[in-house]
Amino acid sequence: MRAVITRVLSASVTIDGKCVSKINKGFLILLGVHTSDTEEQAKKTADKICGLRIFEDENGKMNISPKDANAELLIVSQFTLYADCSSRRPGFTEAARPEISKPLYELVVSECQARGFNVGTGVFGADMKVESVNDGPVTIVLDV
């Protein structure tokens, strides 16, 4: 499972001109599911996301967890994170098919919600417009 986590001041998802999800300070998470991913990896990914201390403390050090920063999460499914770019036209054979990836994506979302986070989402499989105001910028690539 691959998560691209960006610390944001705000982020939103729009579909067909309608805002379907919006957060304030927190993490915008683009989430890709690999063909070999399991429920255990989804739970571990959620645990890592929810514990990632990349908010700055009073000394300017990344030391504050999202929970302690009162952060929100916006999690967007993105199969293109597993693109094979060995040729000019990317291939996506490493990305899990929707029947595998959707339940694992939903498990990550529910695990984060169970930890008390306000979690916004995109719409699985939809053509989405994602906007964010990056903070820092701070972007972390997490492979679990």
N, C-alpha and C positions, 0 to 999 in steps of 0.2 A: 504494500500500500504506500502510496506517495502523497504527501501533503505539502503544498506550497503555502506557507503561512506568512501573511503580511500584517504587520501591526498597522492599524488604521485609526484615523480620527473619525471616519465614517465610511460606510460602504452600502451599496444597494444593488438589487437585481431588478431589471425591468424587462417585461415580456410584452410585445405588441403595444408599446407605449404606456403600459401600466406598471407601476412600481409594485412588485409582489413581495418584496422583503427589504428591510432597511435596518441598519444598526448604527449606533454611535461608536464611541471608543471601543476598540477591541481587536479581533482578528478576522481578516478575510482569509478563508481557507479554501483553496482549490484542491479537490480530492480526487485522486485517480486510483482505480482498483485494478490490480494485476490479475492475470488469469489464475495464478496460484494462491491468491489471498484467501484467508480463512476468517471465521468469526473471532478467533483469538487475536489475530492481527488487527482487526477492526477495533476491538476493545483496547488493545495496547496503543493503537493510534490515538484513540479518544483520550486515554490516560496521559499520553505525552502532550497532546494539545492543551489539555486542561491544566497541566502542571508546568508548562513552558514559561520560565521566568525571563521575559524579555521587555518588561516595563521597567522604567528607570526609577531608582530610589532617590532619596534626597541628595545623594552624592553623585548622581548621574550614572550609576552602575546599573546594568541590567540585572535586577535582583528581585523584582516584584512579579508575582504570579498573576494570571488573568483574574482569578477569583479575588485576590487582594486589591486589584486595580478596578474592580467593578466593571470588568470588560464584558462585552457581548461578542457572540460568534456568528459569523455568516459563512455557512458551509455550502459550497457549490461543487457539484459533481463535474469532473472534467477528464474524460477518457483520453484526451490528447496528451496528457502528461506521460503516457507510455508510448509516444510516437517513436518509431524507428526511423531515423533520418539518415541511414547509411546511403540512401539514394536521394535524388532530388524530390521525389514524391514520397512523403511520409507513409509508413505502414503502421497499422494499429493492431497487429496480431497479438501483442503482449497485453493489451487492454482487455479486461474481462467483458464478456457479453452482458447485456442488460439483466438477464435473468440471474446472474451471479452478482453483478456490481450494484444493482439497485438495493437489494436487501442489506448488503454490507455497508453501503453509503448510509442507509436509513439506520443501521445499527450504530454507526459512529455518531450520528445526530442524536439518537435516543440516549446513548451513553453520556454524551456531553450535557444533555438536558437533565439526566439523572444526577449529575454532579452540581446542579443548581444554576446552570447557565441559561440565559436567554439566547436561544439559537434561532437565527433566521436561516432560510434555505432558498436555493433556487428551485426550479422545477425540473426534475430528472428528465433528460432527453430533449428539453426545450431549447430553442434558439434564444439565448439570453444576452442582454446587455448588462455587463457588470461594471459598476463605477466604484472608485475608491479614492479617498484622500489618504495617501500613505503618510505614516508618522515615522520620521527618521531620515530616510526610509530604512525600515528593518524588515527583511524578508529572509525566511528560513526554509530550506528544503528538508523535509523529514521523510526518510525512507524506513518503513517498519517491515 
